[in-house]
Amino acid sequence: MTQDEIAQPSPQPAADDARTGVRALPRPSAGLSPARRWGGIAVAGVGLPTATAVLVELRAQLALESVLLLYLLAVVLVAVVGGVLPAVIAAILSVLLANYYFTPPFHTLFVEQRDSVIALVVFVLVALTVSITVDLAARRRAAAVRSRLEAEMLARLAAQPVTDQSLTGVLEEVRHTFAMTSVALLVRRGEEDEIGALVGPPLAGRPAITAYAGPGLRLVAEGPELFAEDRSLLNRLAATAARAWDGQQLAGQARGLAEVDRLRTALLAAVGHDLRTPLAGIKAAVSSLRQQDVTWTDTEQAELHATIEESADRLDDLIANLLAMSRLQAGALSVHVVATAVDEVVARALIHIHAGDIHVDVPDNLPPALIDPGLLERVVANLVDNARRHSPPGTPVQVSAEVDPPSMVLRVSDAGPGVAAEDQDRMFAPFQRLDDRTTGVGVGLGLALARGFTEAMGGTIVPSETPGGGLTMTLTLRLAP
């Protein structure tokens, strides 16, 4: 927007916005509002004739100089009310009235005395000078108030700590300071501008104002046109918005690094324990089998071999989960969604589980779902394993499926202690084992992988309370066309 495009609307006095606490800035150089200007003209048009009518009755007792001083007082009042233009009108009207009614010969505009001419000329010059001086003083006072408010505003914004709402606060400041409808910070992404932050309704058309905020950043707003003197403040607020944006980006990166550090610490702590346990079992079993001075029975050898196999399976599952989580977090998970029968996937997931530990109600006549068979098998296996570990002894885990158009719903329920509502979302975090109160095996990746795999297939997983007590995991999957 060029300087020629900036309109000159009427200024508004400083006032507090009750909703936001933002104070509107006075307009020192745009002139008074039309209402005040017309008010000054009305004061001149009504007050001067009224004062003249009163003074005419006292004409015998008043000298011309006294009358002119009273008129000068009226001109000053008009200047205070309406500014310099109404004051000039009042000065011209006053000198005409003084000439017509108080300068001999009366009721004419002819002046017969040289002293009267000098008095009238001096009156006009003084009245004009006073009017301009009063108007300049008002403008300078408004400019001083404006500068103070600008400094307070920028200092307040600069002193605020960086939070997720810092940029929104700056945009709200711009919105209410300049009476805008919508304010947004645009971020350059390649050849297009994206909205980094927005306050107010969505941008509808060509912005009324736009300001450079920084490399790849622009501040735009829709609303009334700006005053010329507002451009400087707008540019400073745009720079403040850019700093808030950069601060939020750095804060986000810091949170990401902190999360990575937390995950790394949790990984080292969990893996350090959960890797050592099966390795210790394998080492002990192998060392026992290698002893030359001990003769093991067939049963004892089978038990040691079983220990080795079980520990190796645990290591394999742990490493597989860690690799899968790394692929999920890196966005490198390979997903191949095809129409698949859910009962077949559930059967493969539960093939190694004792039949007494689980009750399956997945009809074989269900329509196929759009899933990745390998991922869904891992999801079901992880959910069932989690449910078994928390179910009371002798209580089977319930696995059921049904069609709820346009989706397939798969539920895994247990009768364990359940999970409090405030912890249900947190238990899906990687390496989270409900404040590490559990003493079982695992690094807390099963539920995190289950949610990640399910969402990668376009489904959802939602925890809820099992009727009668326990936890139910509900998977919602897309049906095949």
Order of alpha helices (4+ residues) and beta strands (2+ residues): alpha-alpha-alpha-alpha-alpha-beta-beta-beta-beta-alpha-alpha-alpha-beta-alpha-beta-beta-alpha-beta-beta-alpha-beta-beta
